[in-house]
Amino acid sequence: MLSQKYMHAPRSVIIKSKHLTVDAVEHRYCLVNKQDKQAVLARLFEIEDVTRALIFVRTRIGTGDLVNELMGRGIPAEALSGELSQQVREQVLNRFRRNQITVLVATDVAARGLDIEDISHVFNYDLPEDPELYVHRVGRTGRIGKKGIAISLLTNKEQWHLRQIEGYTKQEITRIKIPTVEQIEEHRESRLLEQMTARMGSGRFQKEMQIVVRLMEMGHDSLQIAATALNMARGEEKQRPIAQISEVQDGRSPKARREVTPGRTGRKVNVRDRRDGSVEKGMIRLTLSAGKLHGIRPADVVGTLAANANFPGSAIGNIKILDKQTLVEVPEQYVKQILAKAGKLRIHKNAVTLELADQTSTFVSKPSKKRFAHH
């Protein structure tokens, strides 16, 4: 043989193949109706102990839509898509590393080469078509000996694809049930009890104790005082109502159901009506003279408008960030006070203008020619 003729004292080196998935990752999936994905994700965030999460979606448009939904529920999130410049991309990643944002919503293209530690959860909002991509995604969690969790949202029609992934990874992906309203409410109460117990143990509430004493001197019952304080402390829960979902039918072809999703203030929004770009009832669309090219994020829009016009940021509706402008929907009752501050708005230390948009325009209208004013 040629090997015996030309090779002298050869050595055999056998390299063991790497595990396709990290052993420390717990693989789960939720069976959902397609129109309920955002609602199911919101429920999972209520129950899961998410410290830092990476959510994968299929398209660039999907990243923006999901970020808007998460921001509306008080979850700091940003999108990472292929259209971002390298500078903006690095800025987003740095905010994620510094925990200024909790969630990064990304496409596979944008997430290539992403190396960030301490990601507690990876969510497959859209299941990847290639099983190898699944391995690449979930490998972002469960690093350096820490436990990680990977949760995939899939419809009945995608179950066969999940079987393909299981065959490729040689690991079972366990189905979990969608958290119920009762489970979420119980979890909220348990978390509040833990926070209260920890705070009482610290003893750092002397000023508050003085207020309690004054209220008792005024004749108020101590139990009523405590209950009122807890009611006030839980006020933020009213700003994030538990998202409603429709029942998932087992089988490959679930029956069609009405397409409704909960709005950010608890209203039900007809998906078909919203897809045509129309303005939601009771909302007015405004145009902000800055967009993606200026590094504008949903958090910038919400924070700037709410802080300057003194109204709850949770009341803001759809936000669409275009290249040179941003379209944002606000409740009609706040429009007057928002426009009254229109000449004083600044984002990233730059002045921006705000005005009424053409209410018949859609979220796919052409960007404004207005420039981002520098001072």
C-alpha positions in Angstrom: 0.0 0.0 0.0 1.1 3.6 -0.7 0.8 4.5 3.0 3.2 1.7 4.0 5.6 2.6 1.3 5.9 6.3 2.0 4.9 6.7 5.7 7.4 5.8 8.4 6.2 5.1 12.0 2.9 7.0 11.4 0.7 8.0 14.3 -3.1 8.0 14.3 -4.8 11.0 15.8 -8.5 10.8 16.5 -10.4 14.0 17.2 -13.7 13.6 19.0 -16.6 15.4 17.4 -17.9 18.4 19.4 -21.3 18.2 21.0 -23.8 19.7 18.6 -25.5 21.5 21.5 -24.2 22.7 24.9 -25.0 20.2 27.6 -26.0 23.0 30.0 -28.8 24.2 27.7 -32.4 23.1 28.5 -34.4 22.8 25.3 -38.1 23.5 25.3 -40.9 24.5 22.9 -44.4 26.0 23.1 -47.1 25.0 20.6 -48.9 28.3 19.6 -51.2 29.8 17.1 -49.3 32.0 14.7 -51.2 35.1 15.6 -50.6 34.6 19.3 -46.8 34.5 19.2 -46.3 38.0 20.7 -48.8 37.3 23.4 -47.2 33.9 24.3 -43.8 35.5 24.4 -45.1 38.2 26.8 -46.5 35.5 29.1 -43.2 33.6 29.1 -41.3 36.7 30.1 -43.7 37.0 33.1 -42.8 33.5 34.3 -39.2 32.9 33.2 -36.3 34.4 35.2 -34.9 36.3 32.2 -31.8 38.2 33.0 -30.5 38.7 29.4 -32.2 37.3 26.3 -31.6 36.8 22.6 -34.7 36.5 20.4 -34.3 35.2 16.9 -36.8 36.2 14.2 -36.8 35.5 10.5 -37.0 39.0 8.9 -35.8 42.5 9.6 -39.3 43.8 9.7 -40.1 41.2 12.3 -37.3 42.5 14.6 -38.8 46.0 14.6 -42.4 44.8 15.3 -41.3 42.6 18.2 -39.2 45.3 19.7 -42.1 47.7 19.7 -44.3 45.1 21.4 -41.7 44.4 24.1 -41.0 48.1 24.7 -44.7 48.7 25.1 -44.7 46.1 27.9 -41.8 47.7 29.7 -39.1 45.3 28.6 -36.0 47.2 27.4 -35.3 45.8 23.9 -33.5 46.7 20.7 -33.3 45.2 17.2 -30.2 44.0 15.5 -30.7 43.6 11.8 -28.4 43.5 8.8 -29.3 47.0 7.6 -27.6 48.6 10.6 -24.2 50.2 10.0 -21.3 48.7 11.9 -21.1 51.7 14.2 -24.8 51.5 15.2 -24.5 47.7 15.5 -21.6 48.1 18.0 -23.6 50.7 20.0 -26.5 48.3 20.3 -24.3 45.4 21.4 -22.5 47.6 23.9 -25.8 48.6 25.5 -26.7 44.9 25.6 -23.4 44.0 27.3 -23.8 46.8 29.8 -27.3 45.6 30.7 -28.9 48.9 29.5 -31.2 46.7 27.5 -32.4 43.2 28.6 -33.4 41.8 25.2 -31.8 41.7 21.8 -34.1 40.8 18.9 -32.0 39.7 15.9 -32.0 38.0 12.6 -29.5 35.2 11.9 -27.5 37.4 9.5 -27.1 40.2 12.1 -26.2 37.8 14.9 -23.2 36.2 13.2 -20.1 36.5 15.2 -22.0 37.6 18.3 -20.1 36.7 21.4 -21.8 37.9 24.6 -21.6 36.0 28.0 -24.4 35.5 30.5 -27.3 35.2 28.1 -29.9 33.3 30.2 -32.4 32.6 27.5 -32.5 32.2 23.7 -36.0 32.4 22.1 -36.7 31.0 18.7 -39.6 33.3 17.9 -39.4 31.9 14.3 -38.0 28.4 14.0 -34.9 28.3 11.8 -35.3 26.3 8.5 -31.8 24.7 8.9 -31.2 22.5 12.0 -27.6 23.7 12.0 -28.9 27.2 12.5 -30.8 26.0 15.6 -27.5 24.7 17.0 -25.8 28.0 16.2 -28.6 30.0 17.9 -29.0 28.0 21.2 -25.2 27.9 21.6 -25.3 31.5 22.7 -26.6 30.5 26.1 -25.4 27.9 28.7 -21.8 29.0 28.6 -18.9 28.8 31.1 -20.7 26.2 33.2 -23.9 28.2 33.5 -27.3 26.8 32.8 -29.1 28.2 29.7 -32.6 27.9 28.4 -33.7 27.7 24.8 -37.4 28.1 24.0 -38.9 27.8 20.6 -42.4 29.0 19.5 -43.9 26.8 16.8 -47.2 26.2 15.2 -48.8 22.8 14.5 -47.5 22.9 10.9 -44.0 23.2 12.1 -43.9 20.2 14.4 -42.4 18.0 11.7 -39.5 20.5 11.5 -38.9 20.2 15.2 -38.5 16.5 14.8 -35.8 17.2 12.2 -34.0 19.3 14.7 -34.2 16.7 17.4 -32.9 14.1 14.9 -30.0 16.3 14.0 -29.0 17.4 17.6 -29.8 13.9 19.1 -31.6 15.7 21.9 -35.2 15.8 22.9 -36.9 19.2 23.0 -39.5 19.2 25.7 -42.9 20.7 25.2 -44.0 23.2 27.9 -47.5 24.6 28.4 -48.3 28.3 27.8 -48.5 30.0 31.2 -52.1 30.7 32.3 -53.5 33.9 33.6 -53.7 32.3 37.1 -50.1 31.2 37.0 -48.9 34.7 36.0 -51.0 36.4 38.7 -49.7 33.9 41.3 -46.1 34.5 40.1 -46.5 38.3 40.4 -47.8 38.0 44.0 -45.0 35.6 45.0 -42.4 38.0 43.5 -44.0 40.9 45.4 -43.9 38.9 48.7 -40.2 38.1 48.1 -39.4 41.8 47.5 -41.4 42.9 50.5 -39.7 40.3 52.8 -36.2 41.3 51.6 -37.0 45.0 52.0 -38.3 44.5 55.6 -35.2 42.6 56.5 -33.0 45.5 55.3 -34.7 48.1 57.6 -34.2 50.8 55.0 -37.6 52.4 55.3 -37.4 55.0 58.1 -38.9 57.9 56.1 -41.8 55.6 55.1 -42.3 54.6 58.7 -42.7 58.2 59.6 -45.5 58.6 57.0 -47.2 55.5 58.4 -47.1 56.9 61.9 -48.7 60.2 60.7 -51.4 58.2 58.9 -52.2 56.2 62.0 -52.3 59.4 64.1 -54.9 60.7 61.6 -57.0 57.6 62.5 -56.3 55.3 59.6 -56.0 51.5 60.3 -52.6 50.0 59.9 -53.9 47.2 57.7 -55.6 49.6 55.4 -52.4 51.7 55.2 -50.4 48.6 54.2 -53.0 47.4 51.7 -53.1 50.9 50.1 -49.3 51.0 49.9 -49.2 47.6 48.1 -52.0 48.7 45.8 -49.9 51.7 44.8 -46.8 49.6 44.4 -48.6 47.2 42.0 -49.8 50.1 39.8 -47.3 49.3 37.1 -49.0 45.9 36.6 -52.0 47.7 35.2 -49.8 49.0 32.5 -49.0 45.5 31.3 -52.2 43.5 31.2 -51.8 39.8 30.7 -52.0 39.1 26.9 -55.0 37.1 25.8 -54.5 34.1 23.5 -56.7 31.6 21.7 -56.8 27.9 22.4 -54.2 25.8 20.5 -55.8 22.9 18.6 -53.6 19.7 18.4 -53.1 18.5 14.8 -51.6 19.8 11.6 -54.5 22.1 10.6 -55.9 24.1 13.6 -59.2 25.8 12.9 -59.0 29.4 11.9 -59.8 31.8 14.7 -60.3 35.6 14.8 -57.0 37.4 14.6 -56.8 39.6 17.7 -53.9 40.6 19.8 -53.9 42.7 23.0 -52.9 46.3 22.5 -50.3 48.0 24.8 -53.0 49.5 27.0 -55.1 46.4 27.1 -57.3 47.1 24.0 -57.9 44.4 21.5 -56.6 45.3 18.1 -57.8 43.7 14.9 -54.7 42.4 13.1 -56.3 42.7 9.7 -57.2 46.4 10.3 -53.6 47.1 11.5 -51.9 45.4 8.6 -53.1 48.0 6.1 -51.3 50.8 8.0 -54.5 52.5 9.2 -54.5 54.4 12.5 -56.0 52.6 15.5 -59.3 54.1 16.7 -58.7 56.8 19.4 -55.1 57.3 18.3 -53.4 60.1 16.3 -50.3 59.6 14.2 -47.4 62.0 14.5 -44.2 62.4 12.5 -40.8 62.8 14.2 -38.1 64.3 12.1 -35.5 61.6 12.8 -35.1 57.9 11.9 -32.8 54.9 11.6 -30.1 57.0 9.9 -29.9 59.0 13.1 -29.7 56.0 15.4 -33.3 56.5 16.7 -34.6 53.6 18.8 -38.2 53.0 20.1 -36.9 53.7 23.6 -35.8 57.2 22.5 -39.3 58.0 21.1 -41.1 56.7 24.2 -38.8 58.3 26.7 -38.6 61.7 24.9 -42.4 62.1 24.3 -43.4 60.8 27.7 -40.9 62.9 29.7 -41.4 66.2 27.9 -45.2 66.0 27.5 -45.8 64.4 31.0 -47.9 61.4 30.0 -47.5 57.7 30.5 -45.2 56.1 27.9 -47.2 52.9 28.1 -50.0 54.8 26.3 -48.0 55.2 23.1 -49.1 52.9 20.3 -47.4 51.7 17.2 -43.9 53.1 16.4 -42.4 52.8 12.9 -38.9 54.0 12.5 -38.1 54.8 8.8 -34.8 55.9 7.4 -35.3 59.7 8.0 -38.4 60.0 10.0 -40.4 58.1 12.7 -44.2 57.6 12.7 -45.7 57.2 16.2 -49.3 56.8 17.3 -50.4 58.5 20.6 -53.8 58.7 22.3 -55.9 61.6 21.0 -56.4 63.1 24.4 -52.6 63.7 24.7 -52.0 65.2 21.3 -52.4 68.8 22.4 -49.9 68.7 25.3 -47.4 66.7 23.2 -47.5 69.2 20.3 -47.2 72.1 22.8 -43.7 70.7 23.6 -42.8 70.0 19.9 -40.3 72.8 19.7 -38.3 71.7 22.7 -37.7 68.0 21.9 -34.1 66.7 21.7 -32.8 63.2 21.0 -29.1 62.3 21.4 -28.5 66.0 22.1 -30.0 67.0 18.7 -33.2 69.0 18.1 -36.1 67.2 16.4 -39.4 68.4 15.2 -42.8 66.8 15.7 -46.0 67.4 13.8 -49.3 65.8 12.8 -48.8 63.1 10.1 -51.1 62.5 7.2 -53.7 60.3 9.0 -54.4 58.5 5.7 -50.7 57.6 5.2 -49.5 54.1 6.1 -46.4 52.8 7.9 -44.9 52.1 4.5 -45.1 55.7 3.3 -42.1 57.4 1.9 -39.7 59.0 4.3 -39.8 62.7 4.9 -37.1 64.9 3.4 -36.6 66.7 6.7 -33.1 66.8 8.1 -32.0 66.0 11.6 -31.1 69.4 13.0 -27.6 69.6 14.6 -26.8 72.2 17.2 
